[in-house]
Amino acid sequence: MLSALRVPPFDADDLVQQVLIKALNPLREGKFRRDSTISTWLKRITLNAFIDYRRRLKRDRIEDSSADTLARIAESPRWPERAIVVRRALDRLRPQHAVVVTLLARGLTTAEIARVIKRSPGRTGGIMVEARHAFRAALQAEGFDPE
């Protein structure tokens, strides 16, 4: 079922483990109500695990233009001059924002950044938004239009 839902194999293994844990505990404790067949019940648990997985992906996905902006700057033929602009823009940021923008440029997820800056993923998402806006403003202050 997970392959039909196009879950990558490394994530599917984790989801199967979650499904088994969610299914075995009620079976062991005698809490399976038999309102449906076990296969229907397992499919529903699997679908719920998949929905949770998709929500996590969406939450963790970096829908942030900071990494894209840095990539465009790096691909520019005027990279050396622009690298100086990026360095000065990063220097204008609060230290935490500079770290977050740098981690975003390296492609880290929200969860990974949260671990590095020792904040909850929810708070990290807010910090990422603040950092993106601050970085954009700093680039504009340095004369670079990130659009």
N, C-alpha and C positions, 0 to 999 in steps of 0.2 A: 504494500500500500504506500509506503514512504517513497519508494522509487517512482511510483506513478505520480506522486505529488512533487517529484523532482527535487528531493532532498539529497544533497551531496552525501556520499557514503560515510565520511567522517562524522557528519552531524547525525546521520541516520542511526549510527551505532549508539550515540548518546540518547536519542529519542526512544529507541527500542528498550534501552535500559530503564528509562523513565516510565515507559508504558508497563514494563514487567513489574516494576516496584509498585506502581499505582494499582495494578491488577492483583498481584499476589497478596498484598496486605489485606484487602477485604475478603479474598478467598480464604486465607488462613484464619481470619477472625470470624468467619461465618457470616459476613455482612452482604454477600452477594444475594440479592433479593429474588433472582430468577424471574424478573419481569420480562426478560428477553433471553435470547440464547447467549451463550458465552462469546461466540464469534461476533455477534452484533455489539455486545458490550465492549469487547476488545477493540473493535473498529472505532467505537465512539471515544474510547480512551485515547486511541492513536490519533484520531482527528483532533481532539482537544490538545494533545501534546504538540501536534503540528501547528495549531493555531497559536499556542503559546510561543513556539519556536519562531513563527513569522513575526509575532509582536516584538520579540526580543531582537530579531534582525532589524526590524524597522526602527526600533529605539536606538540600537547600537550603530546603525548605518550613519556614516558621516555625510550628512546632506549639507555640507559646509563648503563654501567657495574658497576658504583660505588655502587649502591644499591645491585647488585648481589655479588660484592666483599665483602661488609660488611656482607651480609647474610651468605656467605660461611665461613667467619671468625667466625661469631657468632655460626655456627653449628659445628665448630671444637671442638674436645675434649680438645684442648689446648687453649680454649677460654680465660682464665685469662691472659696468656702471650700475646696472640694476641690482647686483648683489650688494653694492654699497648702500643703495636706497633701502633694500630689504633689511640690512643690518641696522641702519639708522631707525627704520620704522619699528623693528623689534626692540631697540633700545628705548623707544618712547613708551613701550607698554609696561604695565605692572609686571613684575617677575612671573607671577603665576600665568598671566595671559601669554607672555612670551613663550613659556614652556608649553602651554597648550597648543599654540599656533605651530610651534616646532614639531610637536608630536603628531598633530594633524597632517602636517606636510610629510611626515614619515609613514602615514597611512594607518596609524593606530585607531582602534575602535573606541567608542565611548567607554566601554567597560575597561579596556586596557589603560586609557588615560586616567580613569577614576582610580585605578590601582596605583598609578605613578604619583598622582597628586593627593592621594589618600582622602578622597571624597566619595560620597555615594554616587552611583551612576546618574541619579536624578539631578543632584546638584551639579555634577560635572557637565550635564547637558546645558544647564544655564550658564555655567562658566564658559563653555565653548561658544555659546551665542555672544556673550559679552566680549570674549577674546576676538571673535571674528569681526564684530563691529569696531572694536578698538583698533585692530590691525588695519582694517579698511581705512579708517580715519587717519591713522598714522601714515599709511602709504600716500593718501591724498595730501597730507600735510608736507610730505617729502616731494610732492610734485608728480607722483605716479598715479594714474587713474587705473584702479584694478578692474574696471569693466572692460 
